[in-house]
Structure formats: structure tokens, C-alpha cells
Amino acid sequence: MTTISAADVNKLRQMTGAGMMDCKKALTEANGDFEAAIDNLRKKGAKVSAARADREAKEGAVIAKTTADRKTGVIVQLSCETDFVAKNEDFVKFANAIADLALANKPANADALKALPFDGATLAERITDQVGKIGEKIDVVRYELMNGENIVPYIHGANRLGVLVSLSSAPSDANFVAGKDVAMQVAALNPVAVDKDDVDPTVVAREIEIGKEQARAEGKPEAMLEKIAQGKLGKFYKESTLMNQEFVKDNSKSIGQMLEGIEKGLVIKAFKRIALG
């Protein structure tokens, strides 16, 4: 049997907000698998934080930018070890320069980005130079590239979180403001997908199974479990998919309804989000 340490229990507690004993039991039943333990907690009705995915990110700066025509956007996370360095003006300036390099060259991934020429060397070499100057390990740990017709960037909390939102129609002042509102919503609520049809089928199956187990634990008859689980799935879609979420600035309408009111047929095509812990 897997040994469950106090550190593991505390980590799961920080990830989920569930009680210590519940976390220990869930980890024991899952043989130390954190995702399975989270499922176990949910099946038993424990209140689990929806924001757990960001908790283990390092310190650093997250930069979200687009080209002037808003057809290309990037998010870059430059990591470091301490908050002191993350807030340093030169460190943030370096992170912005890396984002500019990414926008100009559109590399496919972080490794390709670090291989690009930068200030007389490669970016990887200049990062090594910065390590020597700063005295901390730094690196480009996450990078996202987005192409589209109308991309809106958003940076939240002193470069701690970056979002890109791709809109379906050509740029305008009105839809830029709406896109910024949607990006703020993505930052705050961290949806799992744009719309119902975009949710990974394995996630859907998982939510249905959890819904059945919750209903079974409540003593509901077996014949009713599927219907109850489908109802819970509908709630999941409303809470976790962007177009169906309540608009945080006006909860009388969904994000989809808000966008339709701004411009007929306006929808979100895609979004990307990178956050520090």
C-alpha cells in the first residue's frame, strides 16, 4: 500500500479545501493518485475548489500581447524563484521582450522560442546570462500562441495571470471592450472549454460518473441515477463552459447572451490562460 505523508495530505487540502481526514482517506483509497483522490472527494460530496490547477505554479511574470492587427497573440511565462525578482522592473522588461520576440517569429513551442536569435545570441543563452546576473533559476516555462481574426489580451494582478480571447468577427471598439470583459471572466472563473461541444468526452464521462455516485450516496434509486447525473452535467456546463457561464458583470445573462447583445452572431472562438500560483 502506498504511504501517504502528511505533506501529501496537506497538499491535497490546499488543492481542494477539503478537511484533513477526508483528504487522507481519499489519498489512501486512490493509492496516492491526486486526481483520483479529488474524484473520490467529489463523489462523496466534498466541496472542492475549482481553481486547484494553478496552485503549484512558480513565481515569475506572465505577459499576454497581440500584434497591432490583433490577428496573433502570445502568452509567455518567465519563471523565477522569488516574488522579489518577479516584481523587478528589469525582469518584467525581459519578459516583455521575450513576448515581443514570440510575436515577431511565431514559434511553435517554448523550445523553438528559446532557440531564436536574441540580442546577438539565442534566447536560451540570454536566459543563462540572466541567471548569472540575478542569482536565481529563470526560464520560459510556458508559452501559448494564438492566431485568429480578433484576439484580445488581458494581464491580471501585476503580471501574475495572462489571457487571450479570440472573437469571431473583425475588430471594433465595442467588441474589444466585450473581449476584455470575457478575458477577465476567463481569468476569474477558469472555464474548462468555450462551449458544451468543446468539453473533452473523458471529462463529460467523469462528470456523469461523479453525478451518479453523488446521487447513489444520497440514497436515490438506481433507475433515477442517469437522469440525475444528466441534470448535474447541465449545471457543470453552466458553471464551467465559457459561453454558458453567467456574465460576472451582469448575472442576468450568460456570456453568450452578452456577446449577442454587443454584436449579432459574436461568439468566442478560443481562449488561452496561463496563471502563476
SETIGU-396874 format. One record per residue (C-alpha): residue number from 0; x, y, z; residue in three letters. Coordinates in steps of 0.05 Angstrom, whole numbers. Layout:
NODE  resi    east   north      up  resn
NODE   NUM       X       Y       Z   ALA
...
// end
This chain:
NODE  resi    east   north      up  resn
NODE     0       0       0       0   MET
NODE     1      25      70     -17   THR
NODE     2      49     110      43   THR
NODE     3      11     176      48   ILE
NODE     4      53     230      80   SER
NODE     5      28     290     120   ALA
NODE     6      57     334      64   ALA
NODE     7      14     297      13   ASP
NODE     8     -48     306      55   VAL
NODE     9     -34     380      65   ASN
NODE    10     -21     388     -10   LYS
NODE    11     -89     357     -27   LEU
NODE    12    -122     401      26   ARG
NODE    13     -91     463      -5   GLN
NODE    14    -113     439     -74   MET
NODE    15    -185     425     -55   THR
NODE    16    -203     459      11   GLY
NODE    17    -229     393      38   ALA
NODE    18    -216     370     110   GLY
NODE    19    -151     337     131   MET
NODE    20    -182     270     149   MET
NODE    21    -223     269      85   ASP
NODE    22    -160     284      45   CYS
NODE    23    -120     229      79   LYS
NODE    24    -176     178      67   LYS
NODE    25    -184     199      -6   ALA
NODE    26    -109     194     -20   LEU
NODE    27    -106     126      14   THR
NODE    28    -164      99     -27   GLU
NODE    29    -130     127     -90   ALA
NODE    30     -61      99     -73   ASN
NODE    31     -32     169     -74   GLY
NODE    32     -61     190    -142   ASP
NODE    33     -82     263    -131   PHE
NODE    34    -131     267    -189   GLU
NODE    35    -165     202    -168   ALA
NODE    36    -167     228     -96   ALA
NODE    37    -201     292    -120   ILE
NODE    38    -253     249    -156   ASP
NODE    39    -263     209     -92   ASN
NODE    40    -275     272     -52   LEU
NODE    41    -325     298    -103   ARG
NODE    42    -363     232    -106   LYS
NODE    43    -372     236     -31   LYS
NODE    44    -399     306     -35   GLY
NODE    45    -338     344     -10   ALA
NODE    46    -334     416     -33   LYS
NODE    47    -273     420     -79   VAL
NODE    48    -241     484    -103   SER
NODE    49    -248     495    -178   ALA
NODE    50    -183     535    -181   ALA
NODE    51    -137     479    -159   ARG
NODE    52     -99     475    -224   ALA
NODE    53     -60     539    -213   ASP
NODE    54     -34     525    -143   ARG
NODE    55      34     496    -160   GLU
NODE    56      58     548    -210   ALA
NODE    57     124     582    -194   LYS
NODE    58     138     656    -185   GLU
NODE    59     151     698    -247   GLY
NODE    60     118     743    -297   ALA
NODE    61      63     726    -346   VAL
NODE    62      58     770    -408   ILE
NODE    63      -1     769    -457   ALA
NODE    64       6     810    -521   LYS
NODE    65     -22     815    -591   THR
NODE    66       2     844    -657   THR
NODE    67     -26     912    -676   ALA
NODE    68     -77     880    -723   ASP
NODE    69     -98     833    -667   ARG
NODE    70     -91     771    -711   LYS
NODE    71     -35     739    -670   THR
NODE    72     -29     735    -595   GLY
NODE    73      21     703    -547   VAL
NODE    74      26     688    -473   ILE
NODE    75      94     677    -442   VAL
NODE    76     110     656    -371   GLN
NODE    77     181     673    -350   LEU
NODE    78     193     637    -284   SER
NODE    79     238     655    -225   CYS
NODE    80     246     632    -153   GLU
NODE    81     223     692    -112   THR
NODE    82     169     745    -113   ASP
NODE    83     224     797    -103   PHE
NODE    84     254     781    -171   VAL
NODE    85     186     773    -204   ALA
NODE    86     169     846    -188   LYS
NODE    87     237     872    -210   ASN
NODE    88     230     922    -268   GLU
NODE    89     287     892    -309   ASP
NODE    90     258     822    -301   PHE
NODE    91     189     845    -326   VAL
NODE    92     222     883    -383   LYS
NODE    93     259     819    -403   PHE
NODE    94     193     780    -402   ALA
NODE    95     161     833    -447   ASN
NODE    96     220     829    -495   ALA
NODE    97     211     753    -499   ILE
NODE    98     137     763    -514   ALA
NODE    99     155     812    -570   ASP
NODE   100     205     762    -598   LEU
NODE   101     150     709    -598   ALA
NODE   102     101     755    -633   LEU
NODE   103     151     772    -687   ALA
NODE   104     171     700    -701   ASN
NODE   105     110     658    -681   LYS
NODE   106     150     597    -656   PRO
NODE   107     111     533    -647   ALA
NODE   108     132     519    -575   ASN
NODE   109     176     543    -518   ALA
NODE   110     237     504    -542   ASP
NODE   111     231     537    -611   ALA
NODE   112     223     604    -577   LEU
NODE   113     287     595    -537   LYS
NODE   114     325     575    -599   ALA
NODE   115     310     642    -634   LEU
NODE   116     365     695    -643   PRO
NODE   117     361     748    -589   PHE
NODE   118     409     805    -576   ASP
NODE   119     468     773    -611   GLY
NODE   120     458     703    -584   ALA
NODE   121     400     655    -575   THR
NODE   122     345     670    -525   LEU
NODE   123     367     608    -486   ALA
NODE   124     437     637    -479   GLU
NODE   125     410     705    -457   ARG
NODE   126     367     670    -405   ILE
NODE   127     430     636    -379   THR
NODE   128     463     705    -375   ASP
NODE   129     404     730    -334   GLN
NODE   130     412     671    -286   VAL
NODE   131     483     693    -273   GLY
NODE   132     463     765    -261   LYS
NODE   133     402     752    -218   ILE
NODE   134     427     692    -180   GLY
NODE   135     362     653    -188   GLU
NODE   136     340     600    -237   LYS
NODE   137     296     631    -290   ILE
NODE   138     265     600    -352   ASP
NODE   139     209     606    -403   VAL
NODE   140     166     551    -373   VAL
NODE   141     101     562    -411   ARG
NODE   142      85     593    -478   TYR
NODE   143      20     597    -518   GLU
NODE   144       9     621    -590   LEU
NODE   145     -59     641    -618   MET
NODE   146     -79     661    -688   ASN
NODE   147    -147     689    -706   GLY
NODE   148    -188     747    -734   GLU
NODE   149    -194     787    -670   ASN
NODE   150    -153     770    -608   ILE
NODE   151    -159     809    -543   VAL
NODE   152    -104     803    -489   PRO
NODE   153    -111     813    -414   TYR
NODE   154     -60     813    -358   ILE
NODE   155     -84     809    -286   HIS
NODE   156     -52     822    -219   GLY
NODE   157      17     851    -234   ALA
NODE   158      35     800    -288   ASN
NODE   159      11     740    -249   ARG
NODE   160     -41     716    -299   LEU
NODE   161     -49     725    -374   GLY
NODE   162    -108     711    -420   VAL
NODE   163    -120     712    -495   LEU
NODE   164    -191     711    -523   VAL
NODE   165    -206     701    -597   SER
NODE   166    -271     733    -623   LEU
NODE   167    -309     713    -685   SER
NODE   168    -314     780    -721   SER
NODE   169    -268     836    -743   ALA
NODE   170    -240     884    -690   PRO
NODE   171    -283     942    -666   SER
NODE   172    -282     986    -605   ASP
NODE   173    -345     953    -578   ALA
NODE   174    -322     882    -586   ASN
NODE   175    -254     899    -558   PHE
NODE   176    -287     921    -493   VAL
NODE   177    -330     859    -493   ALA
NODE   178    -270     816    -507   GLY
NODE   179    -233     847    -448   LYS
NODE   180    -294     832    -403   ASP
NODE   181    -293     759    -427   VAL
NODE   182    -218     754    -415   ALA
NODE   183    -229     780    -344   MET
NODE   184    -282     726    -336   GLN
NODE   185    -233     673    -360   VAL
NODE   186    -182     699    -311   ALA
NODE   187    -231     696    -252   ALA
NODE   188    -270     632    -266   LEU
NODE   189    -221     589    -307   ASN
NODE   190    -272     553    -352   PRO
NODE   191    -255     484    -379   VAL
NODE   192    -278     498    -451   ALA
NODE   193    -311     550    -495   VAL
NODE   194    -378     514    -502   ASP
NODE   195    -411     447    -486   LYS
NODE   196    -387     413    -550   ASP
NODE   197    -315     432    -535   ASP
NODE   198    -311     394    -469   VAL
NODE   199    -266     333    -472   ASP
NODE   200    -310     270    -475   PRO
NODE   201    -270     239    -418   THR
NODE   202    -287     299    -375   VAL
NODE   203    -361     290    -392   VAL
NODE   204    -359     216    -375   ALA
NODE   205    -323     233    -310   ARG
NODE   206    -375     285    -290   GLU
NODE   207    -432     236    -305   ILE
NODE   208    -399     182    -262   GLU
NODE   209    -388     231    -205   ILE
NODE   210    -460     254    -211   GLY
NODE   211    -485     182    -206   LYS
NODE   212    -442     167    -146   GLU
NODE   213    -465     231    -111   GLN
NODE   214    -538     212    -123   ALA
NODE   215    -525     140    -101   ARG
NODE   216    -493     165     -37   ALA
NODE   217    -556     207     -25   GLU
NODE   218    -598     144     -29   GLY
NODE   219    -631     158     -96   LYS
NODE   220    -659      97    -133   PRO
NODE   221    -615      65    -187   GLU
NODE   222    -667      78    -241   ALA
NODE   223    -660     153    -228   MET
NODE   224    -584     159    -227   LEU
NODE   225    -574     172    -301   GLU
NODE   226    -627     227    -303   LYS
NODE   227    -599     260    -240   ILE
NODE   228    -528     256    -268   ALA
NODE   229    -550     289    -333   GLN
NODE   230    -581     345    -292   GLY
NODE   231    -515     354    -255   LYS
NODE   232    -479     354    -321   LEU
NODE   233    -523     412    -345   GLY
NODE   234    -502     450    -282   LYS
NODE   235    -429     433    -297   PHE
NODE   236    -436     462    -367   TYR
NODE   237    -467     526    -340   LYS
NODE   238    -412     535    -288   GLU
NODE   239    -352     511    -328   SER
NODE   240    -361     528    -402   THR
NODE   241    -347     600    -421   LEU
NODE   242    -406     615    -467   MET
NODE   243    -456     587    -416   ASN
NODE   244    -427     618    -353   GLN
NODE   245    -464     676    -321   GLU
NODE   246    -431     742    -340   PHE
NODE   247    -397     766    -277   VAL
NODE   248    -415     839    -290   LYS
NODE   249    -489     822    -302   ASP
NODE   250    -512     754    -277   ASN
NODE   251    -579     762    -311   SER
NODE   252    -546     739    -376   LYS
NODE   253    -495     689    -399   SER
NODE   254    -430     706    -434   ILE
NODE   255    -463     683    -499   GLY
NODE   256    -522     729    -488   GLN
NODE   257    -478     787    -470   MET
NODE   258    -438     779    -535   LEU
NODE   259    -501     773    -577   GLU
NODE   260    -524     839    -548   GLY
NODE   261    -459     872    -568   ILE
NODE   262    -458     846    -640   GLU
NODE   263    -505     796    -673   LYS
NODE   264    -470     729    -682   GLY
NODE   265    -410     748    -640   LEU
NODE   266    -380     687    -604   VAL
NODE   267    -316     665    -572   ILE
NODE   268    -274     620    -618   LYS
NODE   269    -220     602    -568   ALA
NODE   270    -184     624    -505   PHE
NODE   271    -118     611    -472   LYS
NODE   272     -99     624    -399   ARG
NODE   273     -34     619    -360   ILE
NODE   274     -30     635    -286   ALA
NODE   275      21     634    -231   LEU
NODE   276       3     604    -164   GLY
// end
